[in-house]
């Protein structure tokens, strides 16, 4: 999910009452909820689409989810000591409890892969022990309805707290509503995927992809081996049975990363004679070329290309 959603979940966990366990609890929860996305730093050293094969992997796996909260707790503990030494520690801050800082950071970090699993992009939950991708197909990566519910509840809870009212309940209600909303969408996805039993291009792969804004609807993707169709159109792919990407993967890290990441790969011949690898999950115009990579014509010799 997007980082605003992760941040709101961390904030609501704190407003539900856990922020009273230790000083700097809210930074531990909000930063911790986003910490696995430290792998976004890969954009500084990876080119093209190489990031597709790196992100949502090692920093979202079990080892990182244990170590990252420990580093966060240590950093916050040091910051509190540093402020104390300079005489700038806020008087109203609760005493620091390292154990609780770590526990809150751990809870927040665990919420991150749980949310990332919900969309069609995928996550390698067991990296480095397994590079298997897992998909929930439950929510679009940005869900405006979660923003509205959780954003309002966070504001309302903080407002009540400032005025001396009961501030925990709004956060708890919002977290419950969010959980029910996710559960409802999970049921819609399961029902839609189970209901698609035939397709002109086969049903080896069936995905009920949640669209943006209309979160209770689903765009169905079906097919396999390079031939896919959506609710709106059949994608301009070719059977991958005659393609051999072995050498192409050796020669291009972009191609290797794309095929490692792709769940529904297909080859798109273009008018200029070039061949492009794309993914049916991100085949609309909004995705553009951000999820595609050019391949050599020799990788799919059965496709006739312009001279």
N, C-alpha and C positions, 0 to 999 in steps of 0.2 A: 504494500500500500504506500501511498505518498507520505511524506514526513509530517505534514500537518495532522493527518489521522493518527500516526504514531505518537506525536506530541500530545494530542488531546487525550489519548488513552492513558498516557503517563500522568497527565495532570489530573484526570478524573480518579485514578487510583489513589493519588495523594489526597484529593478533596473528599474521597470516601472515608478518610480517617487515618490512613497510614502515614500521612505527613507529620503526624504528631509523635511518631516513634523516635525521631532523632532530628537534630539540626541538619540542614541542607538536604532534607528528604526530597523536596520537590525537584531540585537539580538532579538528584540521583535518579528519580523516576522519569523525568522528561528527557534528560540526556541518555539515560539507559535505554529508553524506548526507541531511540534513534541510533544507538551505538553500533549495531551490526552493519549499518550503512556506511561505516568507515571504508568499506571496500570501494566506495565511489571515488576514492583517491586514485583508482586505477586509470582514470581518464587522463592523468598527468603522464603516464608512461605507455599506455596502450593506444594504438591507432585503429582507425576504421571500426569494424564491428568486433574486434577482439574482446571488448568488454563483455559481450554476450556470454562468452565462455568462462568469465571470471566472476562476475557479480552473482550475488545470492548463493554463494558457495561457502568458502572456508570461514568467513566471518559470521555466517548464519548457522554453523554446525555446532555440535555439542561441546567441543573443546573451547571454541571462542565464547560460547554462551556461559561458560564457567569462568574463563579468564578475564573477559572484558569487564564484567561487573567488579571484579577484584581490582583491576587497574582504575576503574572509575571511583570506587570507594577510597582507594589509596590517594588518588588525586584530590578528592574532596576533603579527606582528613588532613592532608598536607595544607590545602588552602585555608582551612579553618585555623590550623596552627600558625600559618604565615600571617593571617589577619590578626590573630591574638598577639603575636610578637610585635607587630607594628602598632598595636593599640587601636585597630580599626574594626575589631569584631563587633557586629551589632549586638546590643544588649538584649534584644528580644529573641535572639536565636537560641533554640534549645541546645542542650549539651550534645556533643557528637558521640554517637555510639557506632563504632566501626562495624560491628556485627549487623546492626540494622541497616547501615548504609549499603553493605554488601547484599543483604537480603532484598532490599528494595531495588537495587540495581539489577539483581538477578531476575526478580519478578518482571521488571520492565523489559529487560532484554528478551525474556522468554515470550513476552507478548508480541515482539517484533516478527519472528518467523511464523507465529500463529496467524498473524494478519497477512503476511506476505504469501502464505500458502493459499489464501482465499481466492486469488485471481488466476488467470490462464497463463500468465508469464512463466510461473514455475519457480521452484526453490529446491536446492539440494540440502535437505534437512540433515543428512548424516555425513556430510563432508567433514573430514577427509577419509572417513571409513567407507563411504560409498558415494559415488558420483551420480546416483539415480536422481532424476528430477521428479518432484511431486507437485500435483496441481489440484486445487480445490474447485475452480470454475464457479465460484460462488458470488464474488463481487468484482466490479471493474476496479482498476487500480486506484482511481479517484472516485469516491462516492460522496456526492454532495449532500445526501440525506444524513449520512453519518456526521459530516461536518456540522450540519445545522443542529442536530440533536445534541451532539457532544459539545459543540462550541457554546450553544445557549446554556447548557447545564453547567459548564465550567464558569461562565460569566455569572450565572445566577447563584451558584454556590459561593463564589468569591464575594459577591455582593452581600449575601446573607451573613457570611462570616464577618465582614467589615462592620455590619450593623448589629452584630451580636446575636443573630438568629441561628436556627438549626441549619448548618451548612453541609452536613454529610449526606443527608437524604437526597438532595437533587443529584449528586454525583452517583449515588448508588442506584437511583431510579434510571438514570441515563445509561449506566453500564448494563443494567438489566434489559432496557429497551434495545440497546445495541446488540446484545446477545440474542434476543428474540428475533430481531431483524435479520441478523446473520443466519440464524437457524431457519427462518422462513425462506431466505434466498437459497440456502443449501437444499431444502426440500424441493424448491422450484427447479433447481439444476438437476437433481437426481431424477425427478419426474420427467423432465424434458429429455434427458439423455436416454432414459429407459424407454421412452415413447417413440424414439426414432429407430425403427427396426428395418427400414429399407431405404436405399438411396441409389440413384443411377451410377454413382462412382464407388459404391460399396460402403460398408459400415465398420471397416477395421478400426477406424478412429471416429469417435462421435464426441463432439464438444458442444456444450451449451454455454456460449460465451455471453456474459452479461455486458450490455452496452452502457455507455455513459448516460447519466440522467434517468433513463427509464429502467431502473434497477430490477423491476419485477418481470421484465421481458427477457428473452434470450434469442441470440442469433445462433442458429445451428450450423455447425461445420461438420461435414462428413466426408469420408473417403479413405484414401490410403495409397501408399507407394507412388506418391507424386501427383495423384489426381484427387482434387478436392472441390467441393462446392459449398456455398453458403446459401442462406435463404434467398439472397438477391441474384446470385449468378454462379456459373461454373467457372472456376479459375483456369486461366490459360496455362495449364501445366502439361507436362509430358510424362509418360510412365518412366519411373526411375529404374526399372528392371534392366534397361540397356545402358545405364550410366555407370561409370566407374570413377569414383572420386579419390581413389587411393593416392595417385600421384598429385592430384590437385591439392589434397590436404597436406602432403609433404612440402609442396612448393609455396603454399599460402597459409599463413596463420589465420587470416580472416576466414577463409573457407573452412578450415579445421574448427575454429571457434564457433562459426555459424552452425555447422552440422552437429557439433556437440550439444549446442543449445536448442536447436530447432525440434519442435514437436510434430509439426506438419509441413515438412519441406516440399517445395515443388520448384520446377525449373520453368522460368518464363522466357520464351524467345521474344526478342524485341525487333522492331522494324529495322533497326540498324544492323541486324545480324548478330547481335551479342546475346549471350545467355546469362540469365541472372537467377540465383537462388533466392527464393523468398519463403515466407512462412504464412500459411493460410490464416493464422490467428491475427496477423497484422498486415493484411493484404489490401486494405482500403486506402484511399488517397490520403487520409489523415496521417497514416504511418509513413508515407513517402518512401524514400530509400534508406531510412534509418534502420530498417530490418531487412536488408538485402545485400547481396555481394555478387559481383560478376565472376563467372567461372569460364575456364577455357573451353572452346568448342569441342575439343577432343575428349572432354569428360563425358559428353553425351553424343557419341558419333551418329546415333540414329536420328538426331534432329538436323534437318537441313537449315543451314544458315546462309545469309546473303554473302556473296563473295566480297 
